[in-house]
């Protein structure tokens, strides 16, 4: 069986760090209020002129170096983003050009915070079917550009950044001992649109709009839906949840991470959390957390790793892989 194996990973964060105390100077909030409700201490915010493609390019270059390959070996670039540089072309094509990649294809995927999981599902399918051998998958966002900075319930939650992985075809024997992606499960429910959305768009307001969220409802659905995706993925692999070594969730809120772990009886020590330092970076959050855990040595070759996320739409899903 052909598997999509991760052969390299990398990340990129804006140098500009904004603490809770910094935010308290511009909106009615406090470090204690933010920490208690979200677990967030700081976030990275892109400065003027710093674009999503800049962060995506930084993560892409780091992932290629880690993989030991150059851009000329890539067949496809997929960029998961809600905050593209332009309405068109795709941010992935900007990265393609700046990497000097002159073959294959590049395109964006939009599933908000679930974008990286959706991209993983697509990349896995392309590699399994033989349509591509080597794919660069990026999650990159400048969510700060979508925020209403007078709304303390949302502006304190989000940050900017990018993470990337290089996936390459690898021959396995077809069971759970194989390295690479074992399965992906993706879902959506468009009826829940009003709970998390941006109040603008090209065909509606001719502007990007601002992020709007019903926090309590999102919290409730996040725990339920993410837990369901984890169960679906583990059951599809014939595994028990306790068989999984590491859980790498979308970094929305520490209370959601804790609530999901409690619901499924997951040891909190197995849950990778970077929300305190990054905030919610939408499609970038899963790869940023993944790269952090790989770099610090927690995630090792051979480990079973489950990635999961939920985002506006609602979209949600999970990807199970052996590192």
N, C-alpha and C positions, 0 to 999 in steps of 0.2 A: 504493500500500500504506500502511496505517495503521501507524505506528511509535510506540512508547512512548519519548518523548524526556525526558531529565532536564533540567528547567528550573530546579532549585534544589537546594541541599544544605546541611546544617548538622549540628552536633555539640554534645554536652554531656558534660562530664566532672565528677565530683565534685571539689570543691575540695581534699579531703583526699588528699594524696600520701603513699604509703608506700614508702620506699626499701628496698633489700635490707638495709642496715644496721639499719633499723627492725625488719625481720622477724627478723634474727639475735638480737634481744633477747627474742623469744618462742618461737623454735623453733631446733633445732640445725642451723644453716646459716651461710653467710657470703656476702658480696657476691661474692667470687671464685667460689665454688661455683655460685651462681645464674647469673652472667654466662657462665661457661664452658659450662654445659649448656643455657642457654636464650637468652642474649643480652639478658635482661631486666635493667633497671637500677632501674625503679620502676614503680608501678601506682597508679591512683586507686581509692580504696575509699570507698564510701558510708558516711556517718556514721549514727548511730541516728536513725530517723525519716525518712531519705532513701530514697525508694522508686524502683522501676523506672519507674513512671509519671512521677515528677518528672524523671528524666533524659530519658525519651522526650518529655515535653512541651517541655523545653528544646531538644532537637534539632529537634523539629517546628516550633517557633516560628522557629528560626534558618533552617530550610529554606524556610519560607513567606516569610520576609522576603527571602531570597536569590532566590526565584522571583518575587517581586513580586506575590503574590496573597494573599488572605485565606482563612480556613478555610471561609467560605461557598461558595467555588468548588470545594471538594473533593467528590468523589463517594464515595470510599472511603478508609478508613484501615486499613492492614495493619501490625500490630506483630509482628515476629519476636522472640520471647523464650522463654527456658527458665525465667525467674525472675519470673513474674507477681506482681503485688501480692497477688492472691487466687486461690484455685482457680477461682472465677468471680465476677463476669463478666470478660470479656477486658480486659486492660490497655488495648487500643486504644479501648474504649468510655470508659474513664476519661479518656484523652487527648482523645477526641471531645468529651466534656462540658466539659473545661477549656478547650478551644479555642473553645467556643461554636458548634460545628458541629451543626446541628439537622436535617440532611438526610442521605440516603445511608446508608452502613453502615460498621461498624468491627468488626474481628475480629483474633484473634491467629493466628500460624503457629508451630508448634513443630517445629523440625528441628535443635535445638541449635546448634552453631557454623555449620551450613549454612543457618540460618534465613533470613538475608537473601537468599541466592541463591534459595531456594525461594520467598520472597516476591516476588522480582524476576520469577521465572517466572510466578507467578500474576498479578501486576500487568500484566505484558506481555500475557498471554492475555486478561485482561479488557478491556484497551484495544484490542487488535487486533480483538476480536470486537464492539466497540461497546458492551459492557456498562457501561463507564465511560469518562469522558474525562480526568479528573484524579484521580490517586491519590497519597496520602502513604504512603510505605513507610519504616518505622522498624525499626532493630535496636537493642534496648535490654536491658541486663542489669545485675543486681546479683549477679554470680557469687560474691561474697564471702559471701553468705548460705547458699551450698551447700557451703562448704569445711570440711574437718576441719583446724582450725588446729594440730593436733598432727602432721599428716602433711606433712613437708617436701617430699615428692615432688610434691604437688599444690598446697599452699597458696601456694607461691612463684610459681606460674604465672599466676594469674588476677587480673583487675581488673574494675572496673565502668565503665559508660559507655553512651553512646547516639549513634547517627548516623542521619541521615534524608535521603531524597531525595524530591523531588516529580516525578512522572512525568506527562506530558500527551500526549494524542494529537497526532500530527504526520503530515502526509502526505508520504511519500517515493516514490521511483520504483521501489523494490523491489530495489535492489542494495546492495552493500557501501558505496556512497558516502553512503547515507542516514544522517542523524543519528538516534540512538536505539538501542534494543535490537535487535541483529541476530539473536541467537538465545540460548536458554538450554538447558542440559542438566542434568538432575538425576537422581540415583541413590541407591539405598540397599541395604543388605544386613543384614537383621535377625539373621542368624546370628552376627554379631560383637558382639552386645549386651554381653557380659561384659568387653569390653576398655575400655569407657568408659560409665559409667552413674551414676545416683544411686540409693543403696540405700534408697529410700523412695518413697512415693506415697500418694495418697488411698485407693485400693482395696486397698493391700497393708499399709502400716504406719500409715496415717492421719497421716503426717508427711512433710515434704519430703525427708528423708534427707540424706546427704552424698555428695559426688562421689567416685567410685572409678575408678581408671585403671590399666591395665597399660601403662606408659609406652613400653617398648621395642616392644611390638606396635603401639601407636597410631602411633609414629614410622614404622615400616615400611609400614603400610597407608596412612598419610597421603601419603607421597611417591608411592607407586604409584597410588593412586586420584586424587589431585589432578592428577598428570601425565596420566592417562587422560582426565580431564574437560577439561583444556586442549586436548588433541589432538582430542577429539570436537567441541568447540565450534569450533575453528579449521577443522577439516575440513568441518564443516557449512556454514561460510561460504565455503568454497573458498579459504581463506587459508593461507599458511605461517606458522609460529610467529614467524618473523623479521619478518613484516609488522605484527605487533602492537606498538604504541608503548609501552604500559604494562601491567604485570601487578599487580593489587591482590589479594593473597592474604589468606586468614584468618590472623591474626597469632597463631599458636599457639606457635611456637618458631623462633628464627632459624635453627637447624640444619635444620628442615624447609623453610623458605624457600630456603635455600642448596642443600639436597639436590635439591629439585624443579627449581630453575634449572639445576643441573648435569646432571641426568638428561635434560632437554630441550634443553640447549645455549642457554639463555636468558641474555642479558647481565645480570649482577647489577644493573647500573645502571638497568635497566628495571623492577626489582622494587621496589614501594613497601613500605617496612618502617617500622612504628611500634611494633613489639613491645617495643623497649627502653624506651619511655616509657609504654606502656599495658598491657603484658602481654597475656594472652589474655582478651578481653572477649566471647567466644562470638559470638552473633549480631550484636553491635555492632562487631566488629573490622573487618570489611570496609568498612562505611560510614565508620567513624572514620578508617581509612587513606585511603579515597577522598577524604574532605573535606580531610584534611591536605595531600594532594598537589594538590588543586584550589586550596586557599588559598595554597600557596607557589609556585604558578605552573607546577609541572611538568606537570600535566594541563591541556591547552588544548583549546578548541573545535576539533573536527575530528579529534582523536586517537582511535585505536583503543585501547580499554581492555578488558582481560579480568579479570573478577572471579572468584575461585574460593575454595572452602572445603571442609573436611571436618569432620564432627562426630560425636558419639555416635549410635549407632543400628545400624551406621554409616550416615551420610548424607554425600553429597558432591555437588558440582556446579560449574558454571561459567556465567557470563553474559558475552556479548560485546556491547559497545556502542560506537557512535561518539559521542564526547562532544559 
